[in-house]
Amino acid sequence: MEYYFSLNLTSDDYLPYYQGRVNTIIVTTHQGLKLEFPAMHLRKFTTATGIKGRFCLQTQHNKFLSLDKIS
């Protein structure tokens, strides 16, 4: 399954996730579904200003496979 969502988090907003104080992030997909996944998967997309973009999360049998930034 593929799920698409957008994020616009400032570096201050993402800091608790990056530091590991908050382990999971909940997003609402463009289809209106709520997804929860480990916040550590967003670390590679962090910039000095935060995380901004459109993402595709792929799962198989409700297990995380990958997270890609698509724009």
Backbone as XML, in Angstrom:
<?xml version="1.0"?>
<chain id="A" units="angstrom">
  <residue number="1" name="MET">
    <atom name="N" x="0.848" y="-1.184" z="0.000"/>
    <atom name="CA" x="0.000" y="0.000" z="0.000"/>
    <atom name="C" x="0.891" y="1.243" z="0.000"/>
  </residue>
  <residue number="2" name="GLU">
    <atom name="N" x="0.415" y="2.257" z="-0.651"/>
    <atom name="CA" x="1.105" y="3.544" z="-0.662"/>
    <atom name="C" x="0.195" y="4.596" z="-0.054"/>
  </residue>
  <residue number="3" name="TYR">
    <atom name="N" x="0.769" y="5.412" z="0.812"/>
    <atom name="CA" x="0.032" y="6.482" z="1.466"/>
    <atom name="C" x="0.777" y="7.787" z="1.224"/>
  </residue>
  <residue number="4" name="TYR">
    <atom name="N" x="0.050" y="8.813" z="0.827"/>
    <atom name="CA" x="0.653" y="10.110" z="0.531"/>
    <atom name="C" x="0.210" y="11.127" z="1.561"/>
  </residue>
  <residue number="5" name="PHE">
    <atom name="N" x="1.169" y="11.931" z="2.028"/>
    <atom name="CA" x="0.860" y="12.989" z="2.986"/>
    <atom name="C" x="1.871" y="14.112" z="2.829"/>
  </residue>
  <residue number="6" name="SER">
    <atom name="N" x="1.506" y="15.261" z="3.348"/>
    <atom name="CA" x="2.392" y="16.431" z="3.327"/>
    <atom name="C" x="2.749" y="16.815" z="4.747"/>
  </residue>
  <residue number="7" name="LEU">
    <atom name="N" x="3.951" y="17.331" z="4.910"/>
    <atom name="CA" x="4.406" y="17.828" z="6.206"/>
    <atom name="C" x="5.008" y="19.209" z="6.043"/>
  </residue>
  <residue number="8" name="ASN">
    <atom name="N" x="4.808" y="20.020" z="7.055"/>
    <atom name="CA" x="5.439" y="21.327" z="7.124"/>
    <atom name="C" x="5.750" y="21.590" z="8.592"/>
  </residue>
  <residue number="9" name="LEU">
    <atom name="N" x="6.859" y="21.032" z="9.059"/>
    <atom name="CA" x="7.287" y="21.157" z="10.452"/>
    <atom name="C" x="8.524" y="22.044" z="10.539"/>
  </residue>
  <residue number="10" name="THR">
    <atom name="N" x="8.492" y="23.005" z="11.443"/>
    <atom name="CA" x="9.695" y="23.798" z="11.669"/>
    <atom name="C" x="10.713" y="22.944" z="12.406"/>
  </residue>
  <residue number="11" name="SER">
    <atom name="N" x="11.947" y="23.397" z="12.440"/>
    <atom name="CA" x="12.974" y="22.650" z="13.174"/>
    <atom name="C" x="12.619" y="22.571" z="14.658"/>
  </residue>
  <residue number="12" name="ASP">
    <atom name="N" x="12.010" y="23.615" z="15.203"/>
    <atom name="CA" x="11.584" y="23.583" z="16.609"/>
    <atom name="C" x="10.466" y="22.567" z="16.823"/>
  </residue>
  <residue number="13" name="ASP">
    <atom name="N" x="9.539" y="22.469" z="15.858"/>
    <atom name="CA" x="8.449" y="21.492" z="15.958"/>
    <atom name="C" x="8.988" y="20.062" z="15.949"/>
  </residue>
  <residue number="14" name="TYR">
    <atom name="N" x="10.000" y="19.813" z="15.130"/>
    <atom name="CA" x="10.516" y="18.455" z="14.982"/>
    <atom name="C" x="11.546" y="18.077" z="16.049"/>
  </residue>
  <residue number="15" name="LEU">
    <atom name="N" x="12.080" y="19.034" z="16.749"/>
    <atom name="CA" x="13.151" y="18.784" z="17.726"/>
    <atom name="C" x="12.829" y="17.661" z="18.717"/>
  </residue>
  <residue number="16" name="PRO">
    <atom name="N" x="11.650" y="17.614" z="19.356"/>
    <atom name="CA" x="11.379" y="16.499" z="20.291"/>
    <atom name="C" x="11.431" y="15.127" z="19.622"/>
  </residue>
  <residue number="17" name="TYR">
    <atom name="N" x="11.016" y="15.043" z="18.354"/>
    <atom name="CA" x="11.089" y="13.786" z="17.619"/>
    <atom name="C" x="12.542" y="13.443" z="17.325"/>
  </residue>
  <residue number="18" name="TYR">
    <atom name="N" x="13.302" y="14.444" z="16.872"/>
    <atom name="CA" x="14.699" y="14.234" z="16.508"/>
    <atom name="C" x="15.519" y="13.793" z="17.714"/>
  </residue>
  <residue number="19" name="GLN">
    <atom name="N" x="15.214" y="14.353" z="18.874"/>
    <atom name="CA" x="15.943" y="14.012" z="20.095"/>
    <atom name="C" x="15.497" y="12.687" z="20.692"/>
  </residue>
  <residue number="20" name="GLY">
    <atom name="N" x="14.433" y="12.120" z="20.174"/>
    <atom name="CA" x="13.958" y="10.838" z="20.679"/>
    <atom name="C" x="13.026" y="10.950" z="21.864"/>
  </residue>
  <residue number="21" name="ARG">
    <atom name="N" x="12.653" y="12.170" z="22.235"/>
    <atom name="CA" x="11.717" y="12.343" z="23.356"/>
    <atom name="C" x="10.302" y="11.933" z="22.955"/>
  </residue>
  <residue number="22" name="VAL">
    <atom name="N" x="9.988" y="12.029" z="21.666"/>
    <atom name="CA" x="8.725" y="11.557" z="21.117"/>
    <atom name="C" x="9.077" y="10.540" z="20.033"/>
  </residue>
  <residue number="23" name="ASN">
    <atom name="N" x="8.538" y="9.336" z="20.159"/>
    <atom name="CA" x="8.970" y="8.246" z="19.279"/>
    <atom name="C" x="8.134" y="8.058" z="18.018"/>
  </residue>
  <residue number="24" name="THR">
    <atom name="N" x="6.878" y="8.421" z="18.064"/>
    <atom name="CA" x="6.022" y="8.193" z="16.904"/>
    <atom name="C" x="5.410" y="9.500" z="16.424"/>
  </residue>
  <residue number="25" name="ILE">
    <atom name="N" x="5.095" y="9.526" z="15.162"/>
    <atom name="CA" x="4.445" y="10.688" z="14.575"/>
    <atom name="C" x="3.150" y="10.203" z="13.929"/>
  </residue>
  <residue number="26" name="ILE">
    <atom name="N" x="2.131" y="11.021" z="14.025"/>
    <atom name="CA" x="0.842" y="10.708" z="13.422"/>
    <atom name="C" x="0.579" y="11.731" z="12.338"/>
  </residue>
  <residue number="27" name="VAL">
    <atom name="N" x="0.270" y="11.249" z="11.144"/>
    <atom name="CA" x="-0.028" y="12.129" z="10.017"/>
    <atom name="C" x="-1.392" y="11.754" z="9.451"/>
  </residue>
  <residue number="28" name="THR">
    <atom name="N" x="-1.998" y="12.698" z="8.760"/>
    <atom name="CA" x="-3.229" y="12.433" z="8.028"/>
    <atom name="C" x="-2.888" y="12.412" z="6.546"/>
  </residue>
  <residue number="29" name="THR">
    <atom name="N" x="-3.228" y="11.321" z="5.900"/>
    <atom name="CA" x="-2.904" y="11.171" z="4.488"/>
    <atom name="C" x="-3.816" y="12.054" z="3.648"/>
  </residue>
  <residue number="30" name="HIS">
    <atom name="N" x="-3.461" y="12.210" z="2.393"/>
    <atom name="CA" x="-4.302" y="12.970" z="1.467"/>
    <atom name="C" x="-5.654" y="12.288" z="1.265"/>
  </residue>
  <residue number="31" name="GLN">
    <atom name="N" x="-5.732" y="10.987" z="1.576"/>
    <atom name="CA" x="-6.993" y="10.247" z="1.478"/>
    <atom name="C" x="-7.829" y="10.360" z="2.748"/>
  </residue>
  <residue number="32" name="GLY">
    <atom name="N" x="-7.289" y="11.055" z="3.784"/>
    <atom name="CA" x="-8.023" y="11.245" z="5.033"/>
    <atom name="C" x="-7.780" y="10.193" z="6.094"/>
  </residue>
  <residue number="33" name="LEU">
    <atom name="N" x="-6.845" y="9.275" z="5.872"/>
    <atom name="CA" x="-6.513" y="8.245" z="6.858"/>
    <atom name="C" x="-5.458" y="8.760" z="7.818"/>
  </residue>
  <residue number="34" name="LYS">
    <atom name="N" x="-5.518" y="8.320" z="9.070"/>
    <atom name="CA" x="-4.476" y="8.662" z="10.040"/>
    <atom name="C" x="-3.481" y="7.514" z="10.099"/>
  </residue>
  <residue number="35" name="LEU">
    <atom name="N" x="-2.194" y="7.871" z="9.964"/>
    <atom name="CA" x="-1.118" y="6.886" z="10.032"/>
    <atom name="C" x="-0.190" y="7.233" z="11.175"/>
  </residue>
  <residue number="36" name="GLU">
    <atom name="N" x="0.292" y="6.213" z="11.845"/>
    <atom name="CA" x="1.281" y="6.387" z="12.906"/>
    <atom name="C" x="2.503" y="5.559" z="12.531"/>
  </residue>
  <residue number="37" name="PHE">
    <atom name="N" x="3.677" y="6.190" z="12.611"/>
    <atom name="CA" x="4.908" y="5.472" z="12.291"/>
    <atom name="C" x="6.056" y="6.054" z="13.103"/>
  </residue>
  <residue number="38" name="PRO">
    <atom name="N" x="7.173" y="5.324" z="13.230"/>
    <atom name="CA" x="8.314" y="5.799" z="14.007"/>
    <atom name="C" x="8.888" y="7.096" z="13.419"/>
  </residue>
  <residue number="39" name="ALA">
    <atom name="N" x="9.029" y="8.101" z="14.258"/>
    <atom name="CA" x="9.523" y="9.410" z="13.825"/>
    <atom name="C" x="10.952" y="9.344" z="13.304"/>
  </residue>
  <residue number="40" name="MET">
    <atom name="N" x="11.701" y="8.333" z="13.691"/>
    <atom name="CA" x="13.096" y="8.228" z="13.250"/>
    <atom name="C" x="13.206" y="8.158" z="11.726"/>
  </residue>
  <residue number="41" name="HIS">
    <atom name="N" x="12.140" y="7.718" z="11.049"/>
    <atom name="CA" x="12.182" y="7.617" z="9.587"/>
    <atom name="C" x="12.181" y="8.983" z="8.909"/>
  </residue>
  <residue number="42" name="LEU">
    <atom name="N" x="11.870" y="10.030" z="9.638"/>
    <atom name="CA" x="11.880" y="11.384" z="9.063"/>
    <atom name="C" x="13.234" y="12.075" z="9.212"/>
  </residue>
  <residue number="43" name="ARG">
    <atom name="N" x="14.119" y="11.539" z="10.006"/>
    <atom name="CA" x="15.401" y="12.211" z="10.275"/>
    <atom name="C" x="16.184" y="12.553" z="9.021"/>
  </residue>
  <residue number="44" name="LYS">
    <atom name="N" x="16.184" y="11.673" z="8.034"/>
    <atom name="CA" x="16.974" y="11.926" z="6.827"/>
    <atom name="C" x="16.420" y="13.070" z="5.990"/>
  </residue>
  <residue number="45" name="PHE">
    <atom name="N" x="15.204" y="13.504" z="6.286"/>
    <atom name="CA" x="14.592" y="14.608" z="5.546"/>
    <atom name="C" x="14.692" y="15.942" z="6.288"/>
  </residue>
  <residue number="46" name="THR">
    <atom name="N" x="15.345" y="15.944" z="7.443"/>
    <atom name="CA" x="15.449" y="17.146" z="8.261"/>
    <atom name="C" x="16.476" y="18.109" z="7.679"/>
  </residue>
  <residue number="47" name="THR">
    <atom name="N" x="16.082" y="19.368" z="7.579"/>
    <atom name="CA" x="16.992" y="20.427" z="7.147"/>
    <atom name="C" x="17.104" y="21.438" z="8.283"/>
  </residue>
  <residue number="48" name="ALA">
    <atom name="N" x="17.887" y="22.474" z="8.082"/>
    <atom name="CA" x="18.047" y="23.512" z="9.106"/>
    <atom name="C" x="16.724" y="24.212" z="9.403"/>
  </residue>
  <residue number="49" name="THR">
    <atom name="N" x="15.817" y="24.217" z="8.448"/>
    <atom name="CA" x="14.530" y="24.884" z="8.660"/>
    <atom name="C" x="13.427" y="23.933" z="9.092"/>
  </residue>
  <residue number="50" name="GLY">
    <atom name="N" x="13.674" y="22.630" z="9.093"/>
    <atom name="CA" x="12.679" y="21.649" z="9.506"/>
    <atom name="C" x="12.444" y="20.602" z="8.437"/>
  </residue>
  <residue number="51" name="ILE">
    <atom name="N" x="11.189" y="20.175" z="8.321"/>
    <atom name="CA" x="10.807" y="19.171" z="7.330"/>
    <atom name="C" x="9.609" y="19.710" z="6.564"/>
  </residue>
  <residue number="52" name="LYS">
    <atom name="N" x="9.767" y="19.783" z="5.263"/>
    <atom name="CA" x="8.676" y="20.283" z="4.436"/>
    <atom name="C" x="8.649" y="19.495" z="3.142"/>
  </residue>
  <residue number="53" name="GLY">
    <atom name="N" x="7.456" y="19.046" z="2.748"/>
    <atom name="CA" x="7.333" y="18.355" z="1.481"/>
    <atom name="C" x="6.180" y="17.388" z="1.454"/>
  </residue>
  <residue number="54" name="ARG">
    <atom name="N" x="6.103" y="16.689" z="0.346"/>
    <atom name="CA" x="5.101" y="15.656" z="0.138"/>
    <atom name="C" x="5.833" y="14.318" z="0.195"/>
  </residue>
  <residue number="55" name="PHE">
    <atom name="N" x="5.225" y="13.352" z="0.876"/>
    <atom name="CA" x="5.887" y="12.083" z="1.136"/>
    <atom name="C" x="5.003" y="10.909" z="0.737"/>
  </residue>
  <residue number="56" name="CYS">
    <atom name="N" x="5.659" y="9.794" z="0.463"/>
    <atom name="CA" x="4.969" y="8.536" z="0.181"/>
    <atom name="C" x="5.495" y="7.480" z="1.153"/>
  </residue>
  <residue number="57" name="LEU">
    <atom name="N" x="4.595" y="6.944" z="1.960"/>
    <atom name="CA" x="4.939" y="5.877" z="2.894"/>
    <atom name="C" x="4.404" y="4.576" z="2.314"/>
  </residue>
  <residue number="58" name="GLN">
    <atom name="N" x="5.265" y="3.576" z="2.227"/>
    <atom name="CA" x="4.863" y="2.277" z="1.683"/>
    <atom name="C" x="4.857" y="1.233" z="2.790"/>
  </residue>
  <residue number="59" name="THR">
    <atom name="N" x="3.802" y="0.424" z="2.776"/>
    <atom name="CA" x="3.672" y="-0.653" z="3.757"/>
    <atom name="C" x="3.316" y="-1.945" z="3.045"/>
  </residue>
  <residue number="60" name="GLN">
    <atom name="N" x="3.549" y="-3.034" z="3.758"/>
    <atom name="CA" x="3.101" y="-4.348" z="3.297"/>
    <atom name="C" x="2.617" y="-5.097" z="4.520"/>
  </residue>
  <residue number="61" name="HIS">
    <atom name="N" x="1.383" y="-5.553" z="4.503"/>
    <atom name="CA" x="0.774" y="-6.235" z="5.648"/>
    <atom name="C" x="0.852" y="-5.356" z="6.904"/>
  </residue>
  <residue number="62" name="ASN">
    <atom name="N" x="0.606" y="-4.057" z="6.725"/>
    <atom name="CA" x="0.628" y="-3.064" z="7.814"/>
    <atom name="C" x="2.006" y="-2.896" z="8.457"/>
  </residue>
  <residue number="63" name="LYS">
    <atom name="N" x="3.049" y="-3.280" z="7.778"/>
    <atom name="CA" x="4.415" y="-3.103" z="8.271"/>
    <atom name="C" x="5.123" y="-2.080" z="7.402"/>
  </residue>
  <residue number="64" name="PHE">
    <atom name="N" x="5.881" y="-1.203" z="8.050"/>
    <atom name="CA" x="6.628" y="-0.150" z="7.346"/>
    <atom name="C" x="7.624" y="-0.756" z="6.374"/>
  </residue>
  <residue number="65" name="LEU">
    <atom name="N" x="7.604" y="-0.240" z="5.138"/>
    <atom name="CA" x="8.609" y="-0.647" z="4.139"/>
    <atom name="C" x="9.547" y="0.508" z="3.826"/>
  </residue>
  <residue number="66" name="SER">
    <atom name="N" x="8.983" y="1.676" z="3.478"/>
    <atom name="CA" x="9.839" y="2.789" z="3.107"/>
    <atom name="C" x="9.083" y="4.101" z="3.214"/>
  </residue>
  <residue number="67" name="LEU">
    <atom name="N" x="9.875" y="5.165" z="3.256"/>
    <atom name="CA" x="9.328" y="6.517" z="3.260"/>
    <atom name="C" x="10.198" y="7.328" z="2.295"/>
  </residue>
  <residue number="68" name="ASP">
    <atom name="N" x="9.552" y="7.933" z="1.304"/>
    <atom name="CA" x="10.263" y="8.705" z="0.294"/>
    <atom name="C" x="9.651" y="10.090" z="0.198"/>
  </residue>
  <residue number="69" name="LYS">
    <atom name="N" x="10.522" y="11.067" z="-0.015"/>
    <atom name="CA" x="10.062" y="12.416" z="-0.279"/>
    <atom name="C" x="9.852" y="12.522" z="-1.781"/>
  </residue>
  <residue number="70" name="ILE">
    <atom name="N" x="8.666" y="12.984" z="-2.198"/>
    <atom name="CA" x="8.367" y="13.029" z="-3.616"/>
    <atom name="C" x="8.289" y="14.455" z="-4.153"/>
  </residue>
  <residue number="71" name="SER">
    <atom name="N" x="8.272" y="15.441" z="-3.288"/>
    <atom name="CA" x="8.359" y="16.841" z="-3.726"/>
    <atom name="C" x="8.605" y="17.746" z="-2.549"/>
  </residue>
</chain>
